[in-house]
Amino acid sequence: MHRKWLSAVSLGFACVGCGSDSLISPRAELNSSLASPASTRTITGVVRDDRGSPIAGASVWTDYRGVTVVSGADGTFAAPVSAGAGTWVWVFASKAGYEPDAQQIAEPTRDLTLHDFITVAAGQSVRVTVRPNDPNLWIIDPSSLREYDYRIRVIRLSAAMASRVTLQLVADDGGPAEFVVRDHVGNPAVLTMSAGSEVEVEIRVLAGSPQRTFTLNTSRADAP
């Protein structure tokens, strides 16, 4: 395998820059035209939103210790790659108000997409499409030492009042529908949520799969 071994996580994204428990953290920001003296190459591209419009002021970095650069007014960036990095490199992008992106790539150019948040209230349903270039998640299952490479989207589920919420994910194509409730041990399909609380539901599709669309159905009852 070309990918480096990383500690597995159920929902915390040790190997993807998405979600509140991701590796995205404050870093010293540089103008996107500057490169680290230790850099041997750069990854260039454009940061865009769901509608294809460029996003200025997005933080972009490579690897897990890379120097952060900031996308320009036209969304362009040039992120230095740490010296000694292999052929395959992780590149991350984030900006407040958007879901972050993370890609593992070998090519020197890659555009990144910061998606709008997808939200749904308990008791309602929402549709989501997972595309081949959506954020990359790569994990190792420690119980079997098997590798899994996914493309993901995240849905934010909120409860206005104390509720028991049942989740059901249905794929338009009738195929497998895999979801994970972040920060919940055992990944329950029935959640007990307090008033005003929110959870993140991660929709997973194996990398290399074609575009797939899902409906997340939720039903709620008053919590006992």
C-alpha positions in Angstrom: 0.0 0.0 0.0 1.2 3.5 -0.7 -0.5 5.0 2.4 1.4 5.4 5.6 0.1 3.7 8.7 -2.0 5.8 11.0 -3.7 5.1 14.3 -7.3 4.2 13.7 -10.1 6.2 15.0 -13.8 5.6 15.0 -15.0 9.1 14.5 -12.3 11.5 15.5 -10.6 11.8 12.1 -7.0 11.1 12.9 -6.5 11.0 9.2 -9.0 13.4 7.7 -9.4 17.1 8.2 -13.1 17.1 9.0 -15.3 17.6 12.0 -14.9 19.2 15.3 -12.4 16.5 16.4 -10.2 16.7 13.4 -6.6 17.5 13.1 -7.4 21.0 12.0 -5.8 23.3 14.5 -4.5 26.9 14.7 -1.2 27.2 12.8 1.0 30.1 11.8 -0.5 31.4 8.6 1.6 32.6 5.7 0.8 34.3 2.4 0.1 31.5 -0.2 3.0 32.7 -2.4 5.5 31.9 0.3 7.1 28.4 0.7 8.8 26.8 3.6 12.7 26.7 3.2 12.5 23.0 3.9 9.9 22.4 1.2 10.9 20.3 -1.8 7.7 20.9 -3.8 4.3 22.5 -3.6 0.7 21.5 -4.2 -1.3 24.1 -6.0 -5.0 24.5 -6.7 -8.1 26.5 -6.0 -10.4 26.3 -3.0 -14.1 26.5 -4.0 -17.5 26.2 -2.4 -20.4 24.0 -3.4 -21.4 26.3 -6.2 -17.9 26.3 -7.7 -17.1 29.9 -6.6 -13.6 30.6 -5.2 -13.2 31.0 -1.5 -10.6 33.6 -0.3 -9.0 33.3 3.1 -9.2 29.5 3.5 -6.4 27.8 5.5 -4.5 25.2 3.4 -1.7 22.9 4.5 -0.1 19.5 3.7 0.9 16.6 5.8 0.2 16.9 9.6 3.0 19.3 10.4 2.9 21.4 7.2 3.1 25.2 7.1 -0.4 26.7 6.6 -1.0 29.1 3.7 -4.1 31.2 3.0 -6.0 31.1 -0.3 -6.0 34.3 -2.3 -8.9 36.5 -3.5 -9.4 34.1 -6.4 -9.2 31.0 -4.2 -5.8 29.9 -5.4 -3.1 28.5 -3.1 0.4 27.0 -3.2 1.0 24.8 -0.2 4.6 23.6 0.6 5.2 19.9 1.1 7.5 18.9 3.9 10.9 17.8 2.8 11.2 14.0 2.7 7.4 13.5 2.1 6.5 10.5 0.0 4.7 10.5 -3.3 1.3 10.5 -1.7 0.6 13.6 0.4 -2.4 14.7 2.5 -3.6 18.2 1.7 -6.2 19.9 4.0 -8.4 23.1 3.7 -10.7 24.7 6.2 -12.5 28.0 6.8 -15.0 28.9 9.5 -18.6 28.4 8.3 -17.8 25.4 6.0 -17.1 21.7 6.3 -13.4 21.2 5.8 -11.8 19.1 3.1 -9.0 16.5 3.1 -7.5 14.7 0.2 -4.6 12.2 -0.2 -3.0 12.9 -3.6 0.0 12.2 -5.7 -0.5 14.9 -8.3 1.0 18.4 -7.9 -2.3 20.1 -8.5 -5.7 19.6 -6.8 -8.7 21.8 -6.3 -10.4 21.6 -2.9 -14.0 22.0 -2.0 -15.4 23.4 1.3 -19.0 22.2 1.5 -21.9 24.1 3.1 -23.1 22.6 6.3 -25.9 20.0 5.9 -28.3 20.3 8.9 -31.5 18.5 9.8 -33.8 18.7 12.8 -34.7 15.5 14.7 -37.9 14.1 13.2 -37.1 15.3 9.7 -35.2 13.9 6.7 -32.4 15.2 4.5 -30.7 14.0 1.3 -27.0 14.0 0.7 -24.8 13.0 -2.3 -21.3 11.6 -1.7 -19.1 12.2 -4.7 -15.7 10.7 -5.7 -13.8 13.9 -4.8 -15.5 14.5 -1.4 -13.3 14.5 1.7 -11.1 11.4 2.1 -11.1 9.3 5.3 -8.6 6.5 5.7 -8.6 4.3 8.8 -7.3 1.0 10.2 -9.7 -1.2 12.1 -7.5 -2.3 15.1 -9.6 -5.4 15.7 -8.9 -6.8 12.2 -5.9 -4.7 11.0 -7.9 -4.0 7.8 -7.6 -0.7 6.0 -10.6 1.3 4.9 -10.6 4.2 2.5 -13.8 6.3 2.4 -15.3 9.4 0.9 -17.6 11.1 3.3 -20.1 13.8 3.9 -21.3 15.0 7.3 -24.9 15.8 8.5 -25.5 17.9 11.6 -28.5 16.5 13.5 -30.1 18.8 16.1 -32.8 18.4 18.8 -34.8 21.3 20.0 -36.1 19.3 23.0 -35.1 16.2 24.9 -35.7 13.4 22.4 -35.1 9.8 21.5 -34.1 9.9 17.8 -34.0 6.9 15.5 -31.8 7.1 12.4 -32.2 5.3 9.1 -30.0 5.8 6.1 -31.4 4.7 2.7 -29.4 4.7 -0.6 -31.1 5.7 -3.8 -29.4 2.8 -5.6 -30.6 0.3 -3.0 -27.0 -0.6 -2.1 -25.2 -0.5 1.3 -25.7 2.6 3.4 -23.1 3.2 6.0 -23.2 5.9 8.6 -21.4 6.7 11.8 -22.5 8.9 14.7 -19.4 10.8 15.8 -18.4 10.6 19.5 -20.9 7.8 20.3 -19.4 4.5 21.3 -21.0 1.6 19.5 -22.5 3.8 16.8 -26.1 3.6 18.0 -29.0 3.9 15.6 -31.2 5.3 18.4 -29.9 8.4 20.2 -31.0 10.1 23.4 -30.5 13.8 22.8 -30.8 16.6 25.3 -32.7 19.8 24.4 -30.6 22.1 22.2 -27.9 19.4 21.5 -26.4 18.5 18.2 -24.6 15.4 16.8 -22.6 14.8 13.6 -23.6 11.9 11.4 -20.9 10.8 9.0 -22.1 9.2 5.7 -19.4 6.9 4.3 -18.8 5.5 0.8 -15.8 3.4 -0.2 -13.3 5.4 -2.2 -13.4 4.6 -5.9 -17.2 4.2 -5.8 -19.3 6.3 -8.2 -21.4 9.2 -7.0 -24.1 7.9 -4.6 -27.1 9.7 -3.0 -28.7 8.9 0.3 -31.7 10.0 2.4 -31.2 10.2 6.2 -34.5 9.6 7.8 -34.9 10.5 11.5 -37.9 10.0 13.8 -38.2 11.4 17.3 -40.1 10.7 20.5 -40.0 12.6 23.7 -37.1 11.4 25.9 -38.4 9.5 29.0 
